Amino acid sequence: MRDIHVSKIIDTVKTLFIDANRVLPKDLESCIECSVNTENSQIGKAILSDLCENMNAARELNIPVCQDTGMAVVFAEIGQEVHVIGGDFEDAVNEGVRQGYLEGFLRCSVVSDPIRRKNTGDNTPAVIHSRITAGDKIKLTAAPKGFGSENMSSIKMFTPSASIEDIINFVVEAVRTAGSNPCPPIVLGIGIGGDFEKCALLAKQALCRPVSQRNKDKFYADLEQQILKKVNELNIGPQGFGGTTTALAVNIEQYPTHIAGLPVAINVGCHVTRHKTAVI
């Protein structure tokens, strides 16, 4: 058994959220930079160039890459041989979020009640997804999620009679409806399978996969590319001004499901689809 003090969890979560909000994953940055050359629209090219300048400015000035520093989402893989000491695990995660958002001068966007809407003032509580794994380490992924894109997400409980075309059309129509709202170019996280909530979780997890990495199953890797092609034919383009770069990547995660179901969830990520991981 390995003891891990909550102070280590607090410090790690704090650093992850500050860093994730200031510097994008390298593969996502590269994807945006490359799209400047492949975009057909001159306005689109100019906008993508501006996005690149914004990324560089955030890094150089040590400020958030986007004003919406997101709701704090944490994925935690906790080794079964870990003993958390000095306090409660979830309290430690939330304390790390609190310190990260206040000390990092990140916008606090969380309200304590969805209807009465009083700001908590420190961006807590976080949305925490935890699971027990083998080993004596804790793997933490911080995924701050802005709501311009989150609001454009969708879920549909298809029946097994649905075709691949039905699934593709569902995704394409969701992007068409979203238009410029999620600040394209976007990243699409798609969950297929499980049940209602598992499907949505898969879609959120898909956004934490590198955009340079395709699904390990060739069938789904091909489907990712088919959807990306169809979405980019919508001519929504960078920031909604038209062009061939509406989406940067489509990431699909799949899971077994019930014989009577075929759930599909779409979690839309903006061009600053942020995530950062550390292992304690």
Phi and psi restraints in degrees (value plus and minus 20) as a CYANA .aco file:
   2 ARG   PHI    -136.6   -96.6
   2 ARG   PSI     107.4   147.4
   3 ASP   PHI    -103.7   -63.7
   3 ASP   PSI     112.7   152.7
   4 ILE   PHI    -146.8  -106.8
   4 ILE   PSI      99.2   139.2
   5 HIS   PHI     -96.5   -56.5
   5 HIS   PSI     124.7   164.7
   6 VAL   PHI     -80.6   -40.6
   6 VAL   PSI     -43.9    -3.9
   7 SER   PHI     -81.4   -41.4
   7 SER   PSI     -54.0   -14.0
   8 LYS   PHI     -88.3   -48.3
   8 LYS   PSI     -58.8   -18.8
   9 ILE   PHI     -85.8   -45.8
   9 ILE   PSI     -64.3   -24.3
  10 ILE   PHI     -79.2   -39.2
  10 ILE   PSI     -69.7   -29.7
  11 ASP   PHI     -83.2   -43.2
  11 ASP   PSI     -59.6   -19.6
  12 THR   PHI     -87.4   -47.4
  12 THR   PSI     -66.3   -26.3
  13 VAL   PHI     -82.8   -42.8
  13 VAL   PSI     -63.7   -23.7
  14 LYS   PHI     -75.5   -35.5
  14 LYS   PSI     -70.6   -30.6
  15 THR   PHI     -86.2   -46.2
  15 THR   PSI     -60.2   -20.2
  16 LEU   PHI     -79.9   -39.9
  16 LEU   PSI     -63.9   -23.9
  17 PHE   PHI     -92.8   -52.8
  17 PHE   PSI     -55.7   -15.7
  18 ILE   PHI     -84.8   -44.8
  18 ILE   PSI     -68.2   -28.2
  19 ASP   PHI     -86.0   -46.0
  19 ASP   PSI     -63.0   -23.0
  20 ALA   PHI     -81.8   -41.8
  20 ALA   PSI     -54.2   -14.2
  21 ASN   PHI     -99.6   -59.6
  21 ASN   PSI     -32.6     7.4
  22 ARG   PHI    -125.3   -85.3
  22 ARG   PSI     -52.8   -12.8
  23 VAL   PHI    -150.7  -110.7
  23 VAL   PSI     105.8   145.8
  24 LEU   PHI     -96.2   -56.2
  24 LEU   PSI     137.9   177.9
  25 PRO   PHI     -75.0   -35.0
  25 PRO   PSI     121.8   161.8
  26 LYS   PHI     -78.8   -38.8
  26 LYS   PSI     -59.8   -19.8
  27 ASP   PHI     -88.2   -48.2
  27 ASP   PSI     -52.2   -12.2
  28 LEU   PHI     -90.8   -50.8
  28 LEU   PSI     -62.9   -22.9
  29 GLU   PHI     -77.4   -37.4
  29 GLU   PSI     -65.6   -25.6
  30 SER   PHI     -82.4   -42.4
  30 SER   PSI     -58.1   -18.1
  31 CYS   PHI     -84.0   -44.0
  31 CYS   PSI     -62.6   -22.6
  32 ILE   PHI     -86.2   -46.2
  32 ILE   PSI     -63.3   -23.3
  33 GLU   PHI     -81.7   -41.7
  33 GLU   PSI     -63.1   -23.1
  34 CYS   PHI     -86.4   -46.4
  34 CYS   PSI     -52.0   -12.0
  35 SER   PHI     -87.9   -47.9
  35 SER   PSI     -39.4     0.6
  36 VAL   PHI     -80.0   -40.0
  36 VAL   PSI     -57.9   -17.9
  37 ASN   PHI    -101.2   -61.2
  37 ASN   PSI     -46.6    -6.6
  38 THR   PHI    -114.5   -74.5
  38 THR   PSI     -37.1     2.9
  39 GLU   PHI     -86.6   -46.6
  39 GLU   PSI     113.3   153.3
  40 ASN   PHI    -104.1   -64.1
  40 ASN   PSI     -48.0    -8.0
  41 SER   PHI    -102.6   -62.6
  41 SER   PSI     114.2   154.2
  42 GLN   PHI     -87.2   -47.2
  42 GLN   PSI     -58.2   -18.2
  43 ILE   PHI     -85.0   -45.0
  43 ILE   PSI     -62.2   -22.2
  44 GLY   PHI     -80.3   -40.3
  44 GLY   PSI     -63.3   -23.3
  45 LYS   PHI     -79.4   -39.4
  45 LYS   PSI     -63.7   -23.7
  46 ALA   PHI     -83.6   -43.6
  46 ALA   PSI     -61.8   -21.8
  47 ILE   PHI     -85.7   -45.7
  47 ILE   PSI     -64.0   -24.0
  48 LEU   PHI     -82.7   -42.7
  48 LEU   PSI     -56.7   -16.7
  49 SER   PHI     -83.6   -43.6
  49 SER   PSI     -60.0   -20.0
  50 ASP   PHI     -83.7   -43.7
  50 ASP   PSI     -59.4   -19.4
  51 LEU   PHI     -82.8   -42.8
  51 LEU   PSI     -58.0   -18.0
  52 CYS   PHI     -85.5   -45.5
  52 CYS   PSI     -61.3   -21.3
  53 GLU   PHI     -83.6   -43.6
  53 GLU   PSI     -58.5   -18.5
  54 ASN   PHI     -83.9   -43.9
  54 ASN   PSI     -61.8   -21.8
  55 MET   PHI     -82.0   -42.0
  55 MET   PSI     -62.7   -22.7
  56 ASN   PHI     -87.1   -47.1
  56 ASN   PSI     -60.0   -20.0
  57 ALA   PHI     -84.3   -44.3
  57 ALA   PSI     -61.2   -21.2
  58 ALA   PHI     -80.9   -40.9
  58 ALA   PSI     -61.7   -21.7
  59 ARG   PHI     -88.2   -48.2
  59 ARG   PSI     -64.5   -24.5
  60 GLU   PHI     -90.8   -50.8
  60 GLU   PSI     -57.6   -17.6
  61 LEU   PHI    -112.2   -72.2
  61 LEU   PSI     -25.0    15.0
  62 ASN   PHI      40.5    80.5
  62 ASN   PSI      27.3    67.3
  63 ILE   PHI    -148.0  -108.0
  63 ILE   PSI     143.5   183.5
  64 PRO   PHI     -80.1   -40.1
  64 PRO   PSI     123.6   163.6
  65 VAL   PHI     -95.3   -55.3
  65 VAL   PSI     -37.4     2.6
  66 CYS   PHI    -163.4  -123.4
  66 CYS   PSI     125.3   165.3
  67 GLN   PHI     -84.0   -44.0
  67 GLN   PSI     -51.6   -11.6
  68 ASP   PHI    -105.4   -65.4
  68 ASP   PSI      76.3   116.3
  69 THR   PHI    -104.7   -64.7
  69 THR   PSI     -10.2    29.8
  70 GLY   PHI      60.7   100.7
  70 GLY   PSI     144.4   184.4
  71 MET   PHI    -100.9   -60.9
  71 MET   PSI     117.9   157.9
  72 ALA   PHI     -98.1   -58.1
  72 ALA   PSI      94.9   134.9
  73 VAL   PHI    -130.6   -90.6
  73 VAL   PSI     111.7   151.7
  74 VAL   PHI    -146.9  -106.9
  74 VAL   PSI     106.9   146.9
  75 PHE   PHI    -123.2   -83.2
  75 PHE   PSI     103.2   143.2
  76 ALA   PHI    -143.1  -103.1
  76 ALA   PSI     103.6   143.6
  77 GLU   PHI    -128.2   -88.2
  77 GLU   PSI      91.0   131.0
  78 ILE   PHI    -126.9   -86.9
  78 ILE   PSI      97.6   137.6
  79 GLY   PHI     -82.2   -42.2
  79 GLY   PSI     118.3   158.3
  80 GLN   PHI     -89.4   -49.4
  80 GLN   PSI     -30.5     9.5
  81 GLU   PHI    -120.3   -80.3
  81 GLU   PSI      -5.2    34.8
  82 VAL   PHI    -115.4   -75.4
  82 VAL   PSI     117.4   157.4
  83 HIS   PHI    -138.5   -98.5
  83 HIS   PSI      90.1   130.1
  84 VAL   PHI     -99.7   -59.7
  84 VAL   PSI     103.7   143.7
  85 ILE   PHI    -140.1  -100.1
  85 ILE   PSI     138.8   178.8
  86 GLY   PHI      68.6   108.6
  86 GLY   PSI     -18.7    21.3
  87 GLY   PHI     136.7   176.7
  87 GLY   PSI    -190.1  -150.1
  88 ASP   PHI    -111.6   -71.6
  88 ASP   PSI     120.5   160.5
  89 PHE   PHI     -80.4   -40.4
  89 PHE   PSI     -71.2   -31.2
  90 GLU   PHI     -87.2   -47.2
  90 GLU   PSI     -54.4   -14.4
  91 ASP   PHI     -82.9   -42.9
  91 ASP   PSI     -57.7   -17.7
  92 ALA   PHI     -86.5   -46.5
  92 ALA   PSI     -62.1   -22.1
  93 VAL   PHI     -80.5   -40.5
  93 VAL   PSI     -66.6   -26.6
  94 ASN   PHI     -86.2   -46.2
  94 ASN   PSI     -53.5   -13.5
  95 GLU   PHI     -87.8   -47.8
  95 GLU   PSI     -57.3   -17.3
  96 GLY   PHI     -83.7   -43.7
  96 GLY   PSI     -60.5   -20.5
  97 VAL   PHI     -83.7   -43.7
  97 VAL   PSI     -66.3   -26.3
  98 ARG   PHI     -77.7   -37.7
  98 ARG   PSI     -69.5   -29.5
  99 GLN   PHI     -85.7   -45.7
  99 GLN   PSI     -61.2   -21.2
 100 GLY   PHI     -82.0   -42.0
 100 GLY   PSI     -64.5   -24.5
 101 TYR   PHI     -93.7   -53.7
 101 TYR   PSI     -55.4   -15.4
 102 LEU   PHI     -98.2   -58.2
 102 LEU   PSI     -67.6   -27.6
 103 GLU   PHI     -94.0   -54.0
 103 GLU   PSI     -47.7    -7.7
 104 GLY   PHI    -107.3   -67.3
 104 GLY   PSI     -19.0    21.0
 105 PHE   PHI      34.7    74.7
 105 PHE   PSI      25.8    65.8
 106 LEU   PHI    -116.5   -76.5
 106 LEU   PSI     122.6   162.6
 107 ARG   PHI     -83.0   -43.0
 107 ARG   PSI     111.0   151.0
 108 CYS   PHI    -113.1   -73.1
 108 CYS   PSI      95.8   135.8
 109 SER   PHI    -140.4  -100.4
 109 SER   PSI     -11.5    28.5
 110 VAL   PHI    -117.5   -77.5
 110 VAL   PSI     112.8   152.8
 111 VAL   PHI    -124.8   -84.8
 111 VAL   PSI     127.3   167.3
 112 SER   PHI     -93.8   -53.8
 112 SER   PSI     -41.4    -1.4
 113 ASP   PHI    -159.6  -119.6
 113 ASP   PSI     115.5   155.5
 114 PRO   PHI     -86.7   -46.7
 114 PRO   PSI     -40.0     0.0
 115 ILE   PHI    -127.1   -87.1
 115 ILE   PSI     -63.8   -23.8
 116 ARG   PHI    -100.4   -60.4
 116 ARG   PSI     -44.2    -4.2
 117 ARG   PHI      38.1    78.1
 117 ARG   PSI      34.3    74.3
 118 LYS   PHI    -117.3   -77.3
 118 LYS   PSI     106.8   146.8
 119 ASN   PHI     -84.9   -44.9
 119 ASN   PSI     116.0   156.0
 120 THR   PHI     -94.8   -54.8
 120 THR   PSI     -38.5     1.5
 121 GLY   PHI      65.0   105.0
 121 GLY   PSI     -25.4    14.6
 122 ASP   PHI    -164.3  -124.3
 122 ASP   PSI      -6.3    33.7
 123 ASN   PHI      47.0    87.0
 123 ASN   PSI      -5.7    34.3
 124 THR   PHI    -120.0   -80.0
 124 THR   PSI     139.0   179.0
 125 PRO   PHI    -103.1   -63.1
 125 PRO   PSI     137.2   177.2
 126 ALA   PHI    -101.2   -61.2
 126 ALA   PSI     140.9   180.9
 127 VAL   PHI    -112.3   -72.3
 127 VAL   PSI      95.1   135.1
 128 ILE   PHI    -134.4   -94.4
 128 ILE   PSI     104.2   144.2
 129 HIS   PHI    -133.1   -93.1
 129 HIS   PSI      92.8   132.8
 130 SER   PHI    -142.9  -102.9
 130 SER   PSI     128.0   168.0
 131 ARG   PHI    -165.7  -125.7
 131 ARG   PSI     132.6   172.6
 132 ILE   PHI    -108.6   -68.6
 132 ILE   PSI     111.0   151.0
 133 THR   PHI    -146.8  -106.8
 133 THR   PSI     155.7   195.7
 134 ALA   PHI     -93.8   -53.8
 134 ALA   PSI     136.7   176.7
 135 GLY   PHI      81.6   121.6
 135 GLY   PSI    -194.2  -154.2
 136 ASP   PHI    -144.0  -104.0
 136 ASP   PSI      13.7    53.7
 137 LYS   PHI    -147.0  -107.0
 137 LYS   PSI     144.1   184.1
 138 ILE   PHI    -139.4   -99.4
 138 ILE   PSI     104.2   144.2
 139 LYS   PHI    -124.6   -84.6
 139 LYS   PSI     103.3   143.3
 140 LEU   PHI    -138.9   -98.9
 140 LEU   PSI     110.5   150.5
 141 THR   PHI    -140.0  -100.0
 141 THR   PSI     102.3   142.3
 142 ALA   PHI    -116.6   -76.6
 142 ALA   PSI     107.6   147.6
 143 ALA   PHI    -153.8  -113.8
 143 ALA   PSI      59.9    99.9
 144 PRO   PHI     -82.2   -42.2
 144 PRO   PSI     109.7   149.7
 145 LYS   PHI    -142.1  -102.1
 145 LYS   PSI      91.2   131.2
 146 GLY   PHI     -92.8   -52.8
 146 GLY   PSI     135.4   175.4
 147 PHE   PHI    -119.6   -79.6
 147 PHE   PSI     -23.8    16.2
 148 GLY   PHI     -81.9   -41.9
 148 GLY   PSI     -58.5   -18.5
 149 SER   PHI    -107.4   -67.4
 149 SER   PSI     -59.6   -19.6
 150 GLU   PHI     -79.0   -39.0
 150 GLU   PSI     -56.9   -16.9
 151 ASN   PHI     -85.5   -45.5
 151 ASN   PSI     -37.8     2.2
 152 MET   PHI    -113.1   -73.1
 152 MET   PSI     -15.1    24.9
 153 SER   PHI     -97.4   -57.4
 153 SER   PSI     136.8   176.8
 154 SER   PHI    -165.0  -125.0
 154 SER   PSI     138.8   178.8
 155 ILE   PHI    -161.3  -121.3
 155 ILE   PSI     122.8   162.8
 156 LYS   PHI    -160.6  -120.6
 156 LYS   PSI     111.7   151.7
 157 MET   PHI    -112.6   -72.6
 157 MET   PSI      62.8   102.8
 158 PHE   PHI     -87.7   -47.7
 158 PHE   PSI     139.0   179.0
 159 THR   PHI    -116.4   -76.4
 159 THR   PSI     144.5   184.5
 160 PRO   PHI     -81.0   -41.0
 160 PRO   PSI     -33.0     7.0
 161 SER   PHI     -95.7   -55.7
 161 SER   PSI     -29.8    10.2
 162 ALA   PHI     -85.0   -45.0
 162 ALA   PSI     122.8   162.8
 163 SER   PHI    -116.3   -76.3
 163 SER   PSI     149.6   189.6
 164 ILE   PHI     -79.2   -39.2
 164 ILE   PSI     -58.6   -18.6
 165 GLU   PHI     -82.4   -42.4
 165 GLU   PSI     -57.6   -17.6
 166 ASP   PHI     -81.8   -41.8
 166 ASP   PSI     -62.0   -22.0
 167 ILE   PHI     -86.5   -46.5
 167 ILE   PSI     -65.9   -25.9
 168 ILE   PHI     -80.0   -40.0
 168 ILE   PSI     -64.9   -24.9
 169 ASN   PHI     -83.4   -43.4
 169 ASN   PSI     -56.4   -16.4
 170 PHE   PHI     -82.0   -42.0
 170 PHE   PSI     -65.5   -25.5
 171 VAL   PHI     -86.5   -46.5
 171 VAL   PSI     -67.2   -27.2
 172 VAL   PHI     -80.9   -40.9
 172 VAL   PSI     -61.7   -21.7
 173 GLU   PHI     -87.2   -47.2
 173 GLU   PSI     -55.9   -15.9
 174 ALA   PHI     -83.7   -43.7
 174 ALA   PSI     -60.0   -20.0
 175 VAL   PHI     -90.0   -50.0
 175 VAL   PSI     -59.9   -19.9
 176 ARG   PHI     -80.1   -40.1
 176 ARG   PSI     -64.7   -24.7
 177 THR   PHI     -84.7   -44.7
 177 THR   PSI     -57.3   -17.3
 178 ALA   PHI     -86.0   -46.0
 178 ALA   PSI     -57.5   -17.5
 179 GLY   PHI      36.3    76.3
 179 GLY   PSI    -147.2  -107.2
 180 SER   PHI    -107.5   -67.5
 180 SER   PSI     -26.9    13.1
 181 ASN   PHI     -76.1   -36.1
 181 ASN   PSI     -60.0   -20.0
 182 PRO   PHI    -106.7   -66.7
 182 PRO   PSI      -3.0    37.0
 183 CYS   PHI      36.6    76.6
 183 CYS   PSI      43.2    83.2
 184 PRO   PHI     -86.0   -46.0
 184 PRO   PSI     136.6   176.6
 185 PRO   PHI     -94.8   -54.8
 185 PRO   PSI     122.1   162.1
 186 ILE   PHI    -127.1   -87.1
 186 ILE   PSI     147.2   187.2
 187 VAL   PHI    -138.3   -98.3
 187 VAL   PSI     113.2   153.2
 188 LEU   PHI    -126.7   -86.7
 188 LEU   PSI     101.2   141.2
 189 GLY   PHI    -119.4   -79.4
 189 GLY   PSI     102.8   142.8
 190 ILE   PHI    -143.2  -103.2
 190 ILE   PSI     107.9   147.9
 191 GLY   PHI    -126.7   -86.7
 191 GLY   PSI     112.8   152.8
 192 ILE   PHI    -149.8  -109.8
 192 ILE   PSI     101.6   141.6
 193 GLY   PHI      89.0   129.0
 193 GLY   PSI    -189.5  -149.5
 194 GLY   PHI      49.5    89.5
 194 GLY   PSI    -163.5  -123.5
 195 ASP   PHI    -143.1  -103.1
 195 ASP   PSI    -184.2  -144.2
 196 PHE   PHI     -74.0   -34.0
 196 PHE   PSI     -73.6   -33.6
 197 GLU   PHI    -100.4   -60.4
 197 GLU   PSI     -51.4   -11.4
 198 LYS   PHI     -85.0   -45.0
 198 LYS   PSI     -58.6   -18.6
 199 CYS   PHI     -81.1   -41.1
 199 CYS   PSI     -64.0   -24.0
 200 ALA   PHI     -86.9   -46.9
 200 ALA   PSI     -58.9   -18.9
 201 LEU   PHI     -83.9   -43.9
 201 LEU   PSI     -60.8   -20.8
 202 LEU   PHI     -79.1   -39.1
 202 LEU   PSI     -61.0   -21.0
 203 ALA   PHI     -84.4   -44.4
 203 ALA   PSI     -60.8   -20.8
 204 LYS   PHI     -87.0   -47.0
 204 LYS   PSI     -60.8   -20.8
 205 GLN   PHI     -84.0   -44.0
 205 GLN   PSI     -54.1   -14.1
 206 ALA   PHI     -81.7   -41.7
 206 ALA   PSI     -51.3   -11.3
 207 LEU   PHI     -90.6   -50.6
 207 LEU   PSI     -36.4     3.6
 208 CYS   PHI    -110.9   -70.9
 208 CYS   PSI     -22.4    17.6
 209 ARG   PHI    -102.9   -62.9
 209 ARG   PSI     120.6   160.6
 210 PRO   PHI     -74.3   -34.3
 210 PRO   PSI     119.9   159.9
 211 VAL   PHI     -89.0   -49.0
 211 VAL   PSI     -35.5     4.5
 212 SER   PHI    -105.5   -65.5
 212 SER   PSI     -24.1    15.9
 213 GLN   PHI    -131.1   -91.1
 213 GLN   PSI     100.7   140.7
 214 ARG   PHI    -109.2   -69.2
 214 ARG   PSI     141.2   181.2
 215 ASN   PHI     -75.8   -35.8
 215 ASN   PSI     119.8   159.8
 216 LYS   PHI     -87.3   -47.3
 216 LYS   PSI     -44.4    -4.4
 217 ASP   PHI    -107.7   -67.7
 217 ASP   PSI      99.5   139.5
 218 LYS   PHI     -76.7   -36.7
 218 LYS   PSI     -55.1   -15.1
 219 PHE   PHI     -77.5   -37.5
 219 PHE   PSI     -67.6   -27.6
 220 TYR   PHI     -97.2   -57.2
 220 TYR   PSI     -50.1   -10.1
 221 ALA   PHI     -82.4   -42.4
 221 ALA   PSI     -61.4   -21.4
 222 ASP   PHI     -85.6   -45.6
 222 ASP   PSI     -58.7   -18.7
 223 LEU   PHI     -85.3   -45.3
 223 LEU   PSI     -58.4   -18.4
 224 GLU   PHI     -76.6   -36.6
 224 GLU   PSI     -64.8   -24.8
 225 GLN   PHI     -90.8   -50.8
 225 GLN   PSI     -56.2   -16.2
 226 GLN   PHI     -82.2   -42.2
 226 GLN   PSI     -65.2   -25.2
 227 ILE   PHI     -86.2   -46.2
 227 ILE   PSI     -62.4   -22.4
 228 LEU   PHI     -78.6   -38.6
 228 LEU   PSI     -63.7   -23.7
 229 LYS   PHI     -81.9   -41.9
 229 LYS   PSI     -66.4   -26.4
 230 LYS   PHI     -84.7   -44.7
 230 LYS   PSI     -61.1   -21.1
 231 VAL   PHI     -84.1   -44.1
 231 VAL   PSI     -61.1   -21.1
 232 ASN   PHI     -94.6   -54.6
 232 ASN   PSI     -29.0    11.0
 233 GLU   PHI    -105.7   -65.7
 233 GLU   PSI     -24.2    15.8
 234 LEU   PHI     -92.5   -52.5
 234 LEU   PSI     -38.4     1.6
 235 ASN   PHI      44.0    84.0
 235 ASN   PSI       9.3    49.3
 236 ILE   PHI     -94.1   -54.1
 236 ILE   PSI     -68.9   -28.9
 237 GLY   PHI      53.0    93.0
 237 GLY   PSI     157.7   197.7
 238 PRO   PHI     -76.1   -36.1
 238 PRO   PSI     103.4   143.4
 239 GLN   PHI      38.3    78.3
 239 GLN   PSI      -3.6    36.4
 240 GLY   PHI      64.7   104.7
 240 GLY   PSI      -8.3    31.7
 241 PHE   PHI    -114.3   -74.3
 241 PHE   PSI      -7.5    32.5
 242 GLY   PHI      72.7   112.7
 242 GLY   PSI     128.5   168.5
 243 GLY   PHI     120.8   160.8
 243 GLY   PSI     159.9   199.9
 244 THR   PHI    -116.2   -76.2
 244 THR   PSI     -21.1    18.9
 245 THR   PHI    -132.6   -92.6
 245 THR   PSI      56.7    96.7
 246 THR   PHI    -107.2   -67.2
 246 THR   PSI     -58.9   -18.9
 247 ALA   PHI    -147.3  -107.3
 247 ALA   PSI     125.2   165.2
 248 LEU   PHI    -112.7   -72.7
 248 LEU   PSI     -52.6   -12.6
 249 ALA   PHI    -182.7  -142.7
 249 ALA   PSI     136.3   176.3
 250 VAL   PHI    -145.0  -105.0
 250 VAL   PSI     100.1   140.1
 251 ASN   PHI    -133.3   -93.3
 251 ASN   PSI     101.9   141.9
 252 ILE   PHI    -130.7   -90.7
 252 ILE   PSI     114.6   154.6
 253 GLU   PHI    -142.1  -102.1
 253 GLU   PSI     114.1   154.1
 254 GLN   PHI    -140.7  -100.7
 254 GLN   PSI     140.6   180.6
 255 TYR   PHI    -174.6  -134.6
 255 TYR   PSI     130.0   170.0
 256 PRO   PHI     -75.3   -35.3
 256 PRO   PSI     131.7   171.7
 257 THR   PHI    -160.2  -120.2
 257 THR   PSI     158.2   198.2
 258 HIS   PHI     -93.8   -53.8
 258 HIS   PSI     131.8   171.8
 259 ILE   PHI     -80.7   -40.7
 259 ILE   PSI     -42.6    -2.6
 260 ALA   PHI    -118.5   -78.5
 260 ALA   PSI     -17.2    22.8
 261 GLY   PHI    -151.0  -111.0
 261 GLY   PSI     142.8   182.8
 262 LEU   PHI    -173.6  -133.6
 262 LEU   PSI      52.3    92.3
 263 PRO   PHI     -90.6   -50.6
 263 PRO   PSI     122.6   162.6
 264 VAL   PHI    -155.6  -115.6
 264 VAL   PSI     105.9   145.9
 265 ALA   PHI    -141.7  -101.7
 265 ALA   PSI     123.8   163.8
 266 ILE   PHI    -140.4  -100.4
 266 ILE   PSI      98.2   138.2
 267 ASN   PHI    -128.8   -88.8
 267 ASN   PSI      95.0   135.0
 268 VAL   PHI    -107.2   -67.2
 268 VAL   PSI     110.2   150.2
 269 GLY   PHI    -133.7   -93.7
 269 GLY   PSI     119.9   159.9
 270 CYS   PHI     -97.1   -57.1
 270 CYS   PSI    -193.3  -153.3
 271 HIS   PHI     -88.7   -48.7
 271 HIS   PSI     -33.7     6.3
 272 VAL   PHI    -127.7   -87.7
 272 VAL   PSI      40.6    80.6
 273 THR   PHI     -95.3   -55.3
 273 THR   PSI      81.2   121.2
 274 ARG   PHI    -121.1   -81.1
 274 ARG   PSI     121.8   161.8
 275 HIS   PHI    -185.5  -145.5
 275 HIS   PSI     127.2   167.2
 276 LYS   PHI    -169.3  -129.3
 276 LYS   PSI     121.3   161.3
 277 THR   PHI    -144.2  -104.2
 277 THR   PSI     125.7   165.7
 278 ALA   PHI    -163.6  -123.6
 278 ALA   PSI     132.2   172.2
 279 VAL   PHI    -137.3   -97.3
 279 VAL   PSI     109.2   149.2
